[in-house]
């Protein structure tokens, strides 16, 4: 029978579908069963049933679907069964079976006379049961009944008869079994306490052949996959995250919100609001007023606060609440509170209020909260209600209270929000009504908001706020305030790579106040000037000012300023932060900042220690500093500030480099949930892993989304790495080269210094260039060979320049040298063919700990060795690389190595072990890897997004191919034969 065709993919219901598939399979074998599928409106019941029905139809099952329709109190009797019989009557294949049960013809003409007497229904019910039994003997049969919450009384009675009177039991006397399954859905959130379906459900679930399946809301990751699959264009991470947060696991809500992204500035899309308000309008007027009042309070409201705001007697309020809870619009919570079942329902109710009604209720809540005492934890709530009730003076005072509270608890994003609200209200409040005291002027508030923005990761907002503070300084402002504003602006400009402007403002700040007598303002202005001077290449100036400022900081006993200046000197002097001397200075700075309680400077010290270890090739030593730094940032509420973001990226990069890919992907997913707006800092290394594992489409799509919108250095860098490597893997040399050139141009700073990542990008693109040159050489196209050789030489020259003189002015460390060695080997391949000696150098260079790139270079090394006839050496390199590719799950690399092993016949001969890998499919090798980690079939299914049953089939195939009697023996064989490699 016809099935609905969905444009969207089937996402996130593998476990539920596996259960239904099991029921259908057992039904085909003669074990009749029914499943009652429950879930909220929009959660995906129809989608699951249609997917199950489609699979059943492909397996040869006849699928019949009947729908219940909301026709109010007067419904059409037997409507879903009438629909099913109409489909049967239109199909001549079923004419003989229908003819054998003429009594069911009454349903085809069902009307008011169809149930004139209760006694006449028994033959009808028995006839329907007989019809279905005979159909199930002729063909496996699936009955799908949708929306039972709208079923009429007659349909409910017939369903009760069919499920409880033998249709689901094996016939006696050796009669053929019923090859029948019944799947029926209903909305759980529509079943209020007096709903007529409730007693029937309670009766049916007690039957041994009836199961219940509750469809949970989708996980955030599943909604993310759904949203991205529904939109052809790449979506920004912030847009996706906002949809996921608001949808709360409801697929229909997610699709409606996505459809409204281009047309709605905010609020609930009108079509969705109409759907949500229908259920509200079914309540009594008092219950509706309770919901409207609760919507003004927020997502959650205390019982006593709601009672006082409503002015209702306790009994009347409880009756209205019981009605709202019974209709599942509100849910009781801890602490005698009530919350809207779904945030979008609250938004829809709130948007439906009249403006005057909304303002009056906000004022009521503001006064009630203020009457309870001005507690700091209620300041944000009071500020919101005062603002919405247009009491600007009280809103300003409460907003500043809320900002103070957010600062104390380490919540910079919330502090910024409250400060910006206060700044917006400032001009609307009379000067006499504004807060007084130190730090209560508009310029100081802007500086404080700028600091909060920087700590919250809103660098561009920090710049805007500081510029506004500079514009707000009056002619009579003292020089010290002017200097503070200017060096603060310089610091914020450094965050957005406006280096020349930062140097200009830091120079002005330093010139505005004298160095003598010593002052903290001059020391901090000098510390900022050191950073800016170094960024524009004024290293001599930076060193001179840093040493002078350090001496002054020691005289004034400014421990945190001393720490900041020591960090700058460690980065500039001697061998830079990679040297042992620099590490000693950085550890001293870390301790000074820790004792002074200056978390931002402490973050800078910890990041410098970590990146110094990374640049020296000490990857394992890098991790403890990163762990400490991120933990400190978490406790200080600074996870979104610049240095913790850098540490987060570096942490993921180290995990990726060391080959701890599963840990990298898990950590990135967790980080993205905490910091959805962190962009490239969080998703970068996870995209490198996804691309290496063969998930190119997803990696490229997310990389392109990263590169959209306002320029972001880290997002551009990450996107460039992914897109260049993806183009190279596709063999698209033109695009790979274009990506490198555009990336280097975009990432080059104002002083004309190319980014350090240039070397990596060049090496990635040269892989495609060398392939293109090799193809041209094989085809005898000498002009193309010369062209690609020239391109290779040009790219290599730019990589060498950066490797020798990076952004810090000195040569790059082990990572940069390794990428340069790979680039040189690729150029040799482009100009004269495979060069084993060049690839041997690249393999050695990546031995510092870069697991995946080492394996990629070993592949090229093996190819070069084979070309020189050194077959046994080539076989050894290929097998070593393949072990790494299998362990990492790097499918494209493993497939290329398999092709090389076949081409070189490395599995032949006495030296080679038996190669069982070719007997396993790519999916079976993925399953084998998880078997080696001790995963159950269900866990394997979850990790590979397949059903547990499918995973079981793969496991059985693996056992057969490896001649193993058990999972344990299969894993042992896999380790012995090199199909699995133990980590470490």
ChimeraX attribute file (.defattr): number of C-alpha atoms within 10 A of each C-alpha:
attribute: neighborCount
match mode: 1-to-1
recipient: residues
	/A:1	13
	/A:2	10
	/A:3	13
	/A:4	11
	/A:5	10
	/A:6	10
	/A:7	8
	/A:8	14
	/A:9	11
	/A:10	15
	/A:11	19
	/A:12	20
	/A:13	19
	/A:14	17
	/A:15	17
	/A:16	18
	/A:17	17
	/A:18	17
	/A:19	17
	/A:20	24
	/A:21	19
	/A:22	13
	/A:23	22
	/A:24	30
	/A:25	19
	/A:26	16
	/A:27	25
	/A:28	24
	/A:29	14
	/A:30	21
	/A:31	19
	/A:32	29
	/A:33	24
	/A:34	27
	/A:35	21
	/A:36	19
	/A:37	26
	/A:38	21
	/A:39	19
	/A:40	18
	/A:41	20
	/A:42	17
	/A:43	23
	/A:44	22
	/A:45	23
	/A:46	18
	/A:47	20
	/A:48	20
	/A:49	21
	/A:50	18
	/A:51	21
	/A:52	21
	/A:53	28
	/A:54	18
	/A:55	15
	/A:56	21
	/A:57	18
	/A:58	9
	/A:59	13
	/A:60	12
	/A:61	24
	/A:62	19
	/A:63	20
	/A:64	21
	/A:65	24
	/A:66	21
	/A:67	20
	/A:68	23
	/A:69	17
	/A:70	15
	/A:71	11
	/A:72	9
	/A:73	8
	/A:74	8
	/A:75	16
	/A:76	21
	/A:77	20
	/A:78	24
	/A:79	21
	/A:80	23
	/A:81	24
	/A:82	22
	/A:83	18
	/A:84	19
	/A:85	21
	/A:86	15
	/A:87	15
	/A:88	17
	/A:89	17
	/A:90	10
	/A:91	11
	/A:92	9
	/A:93	10
	/A:94	14
	/A:95	12
	/A:96	9
	/A:97	17
	/A:98	22
	/A:99	13
	/A:100	13
	/A:101	17
	/A:102	13
	/A:103	16
	/A:104	24
	/A:105	18
	/A:106	14
	/A:107	20
	/A:108	17
	/A:109	11
	/A:110	16
	/A:111	13
	/A:112	9
	/A:113	9
	/A:114	17
	/A:115	16
	/A:116	10
	/A:117	8
	/A:118	7
	/A:119	9
	/A:120	11
	/A:121	16
	/A:122	12
	/A:123	12
	/A:124	21
	/A:125	19
	/A:126	18
	/A:127	19
	/A:128	24
	/A:129	22
	/A:130	18
	/A:131	19
	/A:132	22
	/A:133	21
	/A:134	19
	/A:135	19
	/A:136	24
	/A:137	16
	/A:138	14
	/A:139	15
	/A:140	25
	/A:141	27
	/A:142	28
	/A:143	20
	/A:144	24
	/A:145	24
	/A:146	23
	/A:147	21
	/A:148	22
	/A:149	21
	/A:150	23
	/A:151	26
	/A:152	24
	/A:153	15
	/A:154	17
	/A:155	20
	/A:156	20
	/A:157	15
	/A:158	20
	/A:159	21
	/A:160	16
	/A:161	17
	/A:162	19
	/A:163	20
	/A:164	17
	/A:165	12
	/A:166	14
	/A:167	19
	/A:168	26
	/A:169	17
	/A:170	16
	/A:171	13
	/A:172	8
	/A:173	6
	/A:174	7
	/A:175	9
	/A:176	14
	/A:177	22
	/A:178	29
	/A:179	29
	/A:180	30
	/A:181	28
	/A:182	25
	/A:183	25
	/A:184	23
	/A:185	24
	/A:186	24
	/A:187	19
	/A:188	17
	/A:189	16
	/A:190	18
	/A:191	16
	/A:192	16
	/A:193	15
	/A:194	10
	/A:195	14
	/A:196	16
	/A:197	19
	/A:198	14
	/A:199	11
	/A:200	14
	/A:201	14
	/A:202	10
	/A:203	11
	/A:204	20
	/A:205	15
	/A:206	10
	/A:207	13
	/A:208	12
	/A:209	16
	/A:210	18
	/A:211	16
	/A:212	16
	/A:213	15
	/A:214	14
	/A:215	17
	/A:216	15
	/A:217	19
	/A:218	21
	/A:219	14
	/A:220	19
	/A:221	16
	/A:222	17
	/A:223	26
	/A:224	20
	/A:225	18
	/A:226	21
	/A:227	24
	/A:228	20
	/A:229	17
	/A:230	14
	/A:231	13
	/A:232	9
	/A:233	11
	/A:234	19
	/A:235	18
	/A:236	19
	/A:237	19
	/A:238	14
	/A:239	14
	/A:240	21
	/A:241	22
	/A:242	14
	/A:243	22
	/A:244	27
	/A:245	14
	/A:246	16
	/A:247	25
	/A:248	19
	/A:249	23
	/A:250	22
	/A:251	24
	/A:252	15
	/A:253	22
	/A:254	25
	/A:255	19
	/A:256	17
	/A:257	24
	/A:258	23
	/A:259	15
	/A:260	17
	/A:261	14
	/A:262	8
	/A:263	9
	/A:264	13
	/A:265	9
	/A:266	9
	/A:267	13
	/A:268	23
	/A:269	20
	/A:270	13
	/A:271	10
	/A:272	17
	/A:273	19
	/A:274	12
	/A:275	13
	/A:276	21
	/A:277	15
	/A:278	10
	/A:279	15
	/A:280	20
	/A:281	11
	/A:282	12
	/A:283	16
	/A:284	13
	/A:285	12
	/A:286	17
	/A:287	23
	/A:288	19
	/A:289	14
	/A:290	20
	/A:291	26
	/A:292	22
	/A:293	24
	/A:294	27
	/A:295	25
	/A:296	25
	/A:297	24
	/A:298	15
	/A:299	18
	/A:300	20
	/A:301	20
	/A:302	17
	/A:303	19
	/A:304	12
	/A:305	17
	/A:306	21
	/A:307	17
	/A:308	14
	/A:309	20
	/A:310	17
	/A:311	10
	/A:312	14
	/A:313	10
	/A:314	12
	/A:315	9
	/A:316	13
	/A:317	19
	/A:318	15
	/A:319	13
	/A:320	20
	/A:321	23
	/A:322	17
	/A:323	20
	/A:324	24
	/A:325	20
	/A:326	18
	/A:327	21
	/A:328	21
	/A:329	21
	/A:330	23
	/A:331	18
	/A:332	19
	/A:333	12
	/A:334	8
	/A:335	8
	/A:336	10
	/A:337	15
	/A:338	20
	/A:339	22
	/A:340	23
	/A:341	17
	/A:342	18
	/A:343	17
	/A:344	21
	/A:345	24
	/A:346	28
	/A:347	19
	/A:348	23
	/A:349	21
	/A:350	20
	/A:351	17
	/A:352	13
	/A:353	15
	/A:354	9
	/A:355	9
	/A:356	10
	/A:357	12
	/A:358	19
	/A:359	18
	/A:360	16
	/A:361	22
	/A:362	24
	/A:363	21
	/A:364	18
	/A:365	24
	/A:366	26
	/A:367	15
	/A:368	16
	/A:369	18
	/A:370	14
	/A:371	9
	/A:372	9
	/A:373	9
	/A:374	13
	/A:375	13
	/A:376	16
	/A:377	12
	/A:378	18
	/A:379	26
	/A:380	21
	/A:381	20
	/A:382	29
	/A:383	27
	/A:384	21
	/A:385	27
	/A:386	26
	/A:387	23
	/A:388	19
	/A:389	20
	/A:390	15
	/A:391	15
	/A:392	22
	/A:393	23
	/A:394	18
	/A:395	27
	/A:396	27
	/A:397	19
	/A:398	27
	/A:399	29
	/A:400	24
	/A:401	24
	/A:402	26
	/A:403	27
	/A:404	16
	/A:405	20
	/A:406	23
	/A:407	18
	/A:408	13
	/A:409	12
	/A:410	18
	/A:411	19
	/A:412	27
	/A:413	23
	/A:414	19
	/A:415	28
	/A:416	27
	/A:417	18
	/A:418	26
	/A:419	25
	/A:420	20
	/A:421	19
	/A:422	24
	/A:423	19
	/A:424	13
	/A:425	18
	/A:426	19
	/A:427	12
	/A:428	12
	/A:429	16
	/A:430	10
	/A:431	11
	/A:432	8
	/A:433	13
	/A:434	18
	/A:435	15
	/A:436	10
	/A:437	7
	/A:438	7
	/A:439	12
	/A:440	12
	/A:441	13
	/A:442	17
	/A:443	22
	/A:444	18
	/A:445	19
	/A:446	26
	/A:447	23
	/A:448	19
	/A:449	27
	/A:450	30
	/A:451	26
	/A:452	27
	/A:453	27
	/A:454	25
	/A:455	25
	/A:456	23
	/A:457	25
	/A:458	23
	/A:459	22
	/A:460	16
	/A:461	19
	/A:462	30
	/A:463	24
	/A:464	17
	/A:465	24
	/A:466	28
	/A:467	19
	/A:468	18
	/A:469	22
	/A:470	21
	/A:471	11
	/A:472	13
	/A:473	16
	/A:474	10
	/A:475	6
	/A:476	6
	/A:477	10
	/A:478	12
	/A:479	14
	/A:480	16
	/A:481	17
	/A:482	19
	/A:483	25
	/A:484	22
	/A:485	27
	/A:486	27
	/A:487	30
	/A:488	26
	/A:489	28
	/A:490	30
	/A:491	28
	/A:492	27
	/A:493	24
	/A:494	20
	/A:495	19
	/A:496	17
	/A:497	16
	/A:498	17
	/A:499	22
	/A:500	18
	/A:501	17
	/A:502	29
	/A:503	26
	/A:504	16
	/A:505	24
	/A:506	28
	/A:507	22
	/A:508	18
	/A:509	29
	/A:510	23
	/A:511	15
	/A:512	18
	/A:513	20
	/A:514	13
	/A:515	17
	/A:516	8
	/A:517	8
	/A:518	15
	/A:519	16
	/A:520	16
	/A:521	19
	/A:522	26
	/A:523	26
	/A:524	25
	/A:525	28
	/A:526	28
	/A:527	26
	/A:528	30
	/A:529	28
	/A:530	28
	/A:531	24
	/A:532	29
	/A:533	23
	/A:534	21
	/A:535	24
	/A:536	19
	/A:537	16
	/A:538	14
	/A:539	19
	/A:540	13
	/A:541	13
	/A:542	24
	/A:543	19
	/A:544	11
	/A:545	18
	/A:546	25
	/A:547	17
	/A:548	14
	/A:549	25
	/A:550	23
	/A:551	14
	/A:552	22
	/A:553	23
	/A:554	12
	/A:555	11
	/A:556	15
	/A:557	12
	/A:558	18
	/A:559	20
	/A:560	25
	/A:561	27
	/A:562	27
	/A:563	29
	/A:564	27
	/A:565	29
	/A:566	25
	/A:567	27
	/A:568	29
	/A:569	22
	/A:570	24
	/A:571	22
	/A:572	20
	/A:573	14
	/A:574	12
	/A:575	14
	/A:576	19
	/A:577	28
	/A:578	23
	/A:579	17
	/A:580	13
	/A:581	14
	/A:582	25
	/A:583	22
	/A:584	14
	/A:585	20
	/A:586	29
	/A:587	18
	/A:588	17
	/A:589	28
	/A:590	27
	/A:591	16
	/A:592	23
	/A:593	25
	/A:594	20
	/A:595	13
	/A:596	16
	/A:597	13
	/A:598	18
	/A:599	21
	/A:600	21
	/A:601	24
	/A:602	28
	/A:603	27
	/A:604	25
	/A:605	31
	/A:606	28
	/A:607	26
	/A:608	27
	/A:609	28
	/A:610	27
	/A:611	23
	/A:612	25
	/A:613	22
	/A:614	22
	/A:615	18
	/A:616	17
	/A:617	20
	/A:618	17
	/A:619	23
	/A:620	14
	/A:621	14
	/A:622	23
	/A:623	21
	/A:624	15
	/A:625	21
	/A:626	26
	/A:627	16
	/A:628	14
	/A:629	26
	/A:630	23
	/A:631	15
	/A:632	20
	/A:633	23
	/A:634	14
	/A:635	13
	/A:636	18
	/A:637	21
	/A:638	27
	/A:639	28
	/A:640	24
	/A:641	23
	/A:642	21
	/A:643	25
	/A:644	27
	/A:645	23
	/A:646	19
	/A:647	27
	/A:648	24
	/A:649	23
	/A:650	23
	/A:651	28
	/A:652	27
	/A:653	24
	/A:654	22
	/A:655	22
	/A:656	22
	/A:657	21
	/A:658	17
	/A:659	22
	/A:660	18
	/A:661	25
	/A:662	15
	/A:663	14
	/A:664	23
	/A:665	21
	/A:666	13
	/A:667	19
	/A:668	24
	/A:669	17
	/A:670	13
	/A:671	19
	/A:672	18
	/A:673	15
	/A:674	13
	/A:675	19
	/A:676	18
	/A:677	18
	/A:678	24
	/A:679	24
	/A:680	25
	/A:681	26
	/A:682	29
	/A:683	27
	/A:684	27
	/A:685	26
	/A:686	26
	/A:687	25
	/A:688	24
	/A:689	27
	/A:690	21
	/A:691	23
	/A:692	23
	/A:693	18
	/A:694	16
	/A:695	16
	/A:696	22
	/A:697	12
	/A:698	16
	/A:699	24
	/A:700	22
	/A:701	18
	/A:702	23
	/A:703	28
	/A:704	20
	/A:705	18
	/A:706	27
	/A:707	22
	/A:708	15
	/A:709	8
	/A:710	8
	/A:711	13
	/A:712	17
	/A:713	17
	/A:714	19
	/A:715	22
	/A:716	20
	/A:717	23
	/A:718	24
	/A:719	28
	/A:720	25
	/A:721	25
	/A:722	29
	/A:723	24
	/A:724	29
	/A:725	29
	/A:726	24
	/A:727	22
	/A:728	23
	/A:729	20
	/A:730	13
	/A:731	18
	/A:732	19
	/A:733	23
	/A:734	15
	/A:735	18
	/A:736	28
	/A:737	24
	/A:738	13
	/A:739	23
	/A:740	26
	/A:741	16
	/A:742	11
	/A:743	23
	/A:744	21
	/A:745	14
	/A:746	16
	/A:747	22
	/A:748	16
	/A:749	18
	/A:750	14
	/A:751	12
	/A:752	12
	/A:753	20
	/A:754	23
	/A:755	18
	/A:756	20
	/A:757	22
	/A:758	29
	/A:759	31
	/A:760	24
	/A:761	28
	/A:762	32
	/A:763	28
	/A:764	26
	/A:765	32
	/A:766	33
	/A:767	27
	/A:768	27
	/A:769	29
	/A:770	29
	/A:771	20
	/A:772	21
	/A:773	28
	/A:774	22
	/A:775	15
	/A:776	18
	/A:777	19
	/A:778	11
	/A:779	11
	/A:780	11
	/A:781	13
	/A:782	13
	/A:783	12
	/A:784	17
	/A:785	24
	/A:786	16
	/A:787	12
	/A:788	26
	/A:789	22
	/A:790	15
	/A:791	17
	/A:792	28
	/A:793	18
	/A:794	13
	/A:795	23
	/A:796	20
	/A:797	14
	/A:798	15
	/A:799	27
	/A:800	21
	/A:801	14
	/A:802	23
	/A:803	26
	/A:804	15
	/A:805	16
	/A:806	22
	/A:807	21
	/A:808	17
	/A:809	15
	/A:810	14
	/A:811	17
	/A:812	21
	/A:813	17
	/A:814	19
	/A:815	22
	/A:816	25
	/A:817	20
	/A:818	27
	/A:819	25
	/A:820	25
	/A:821	25
	/A:822	32
	/A:823	30
	/A:824	24
	/A:825	28
	/A:826	31
	/A:827	30
	/A:828	20
	/A:829	26
	/A:830	30
	/A:831	19
	/A:832	14
	/A:833	18
	/A:834	25
	/A:835	20
	/A:836	23
	/A:837	13
	/A:838	21
	/A:839	28
	/A:840	20
	/A:841	18
	/A:842	28
	/A:843	24
	/A:844	14
	/A:845	22
	/A:846	25
	/A:847	17
	/A:848	18
	/A:849	19
	/A:850	21
	/A:851	19
	/A:852	22
	/A:853	20
	/A:854	22
	/A:855	26
	/A:856	23
	/A:857	25
	/A:858	27
	/A:859	27
	/A:860	28
	/A:861	27
	/A:862	31
	/A:863	26
	/A:864	23
	/A:865	23
	/A:866	20
	/A:867	16
	/A:868	13
	/A:869	11
	/A:870	14
	/A:871	18
	/A:872	16
	/A:873	13
	/A:874	27
	/A:875	24
	/A:876	16
	/A:877	20
	/A:878	27
	/A:879	22
	/A:880	15
	/A:881	24
	/A:882	26
	/A:883	19
	/A:884	22
	/A:885	25
	/A:886	23
	/A:887	20
	/A:888	24
	/A:889	22
	/A:890	21
	/A:891	20
	/A:892	17
	/A:893	24
	/A:894	25
	/A:895	15
	/A:896	15
	/A:897	25
	/A:898	18
	/A:899	12
	/A:900	19
	/A:901	21
	/A:902	13
	/A:903	11
	/A:904	19
	/A:905	13
	/A:906	21
	/A:907	17
	/A:908	13
	/A:909	9
	/A:910	7
	/A:911	11
	/A:912	14
	/A:913	13
	/A:914	12
	/A:915	14
	/A:916	15
	/A:917	18
	/A:918	10
	/A:919	12
	/A:920	16
	/A:921	13
	/A:922	16
	/A:923	13
	/A:924	19
	/A:925	22
	/A:926	20
	/A:927	23
	/A:928	26
	/A:929	22
	/A:930	19
	/A:931	20
	/A:932	18
	/A:933	12
	/A:934	14
	/A:935	15
	/A:936	14
	/A:937	21
	/A:938	16
	/A:939	17
	/A:940	25
	/A:941	21
	/A:942	16
	/A:943	12
	/A:944	14
	/A:945	15
	/A:946	19
	/A:947	22
	/A:948	21
	/A:949	17
	/A:950	15
	/A:951	23
	/A:952	17
	/A:953	12
	/A:954	21
	/A:955	21
	/A:956	16
	/A:957	15
	/A:958	22
	/A:959	19
	/A:960	13
	/A:961	14
	/A:962	17
	/A:963	12
	/A:964	16
	/A:965	11
	/A:966	13
	/A:967	17
	/A:968	14
	/A:969	14
	/A:970	22
	/A:971	24
	/A:972	15
	/A:973	18
	/A:974	19
	/A:975	14
	/A:976	12
	/A:977	15
	/A:978	19
	/A:979	20
	/A:980	21
	/A:981	18
	/A:982	10
	/A:983	9
	/A:984	3
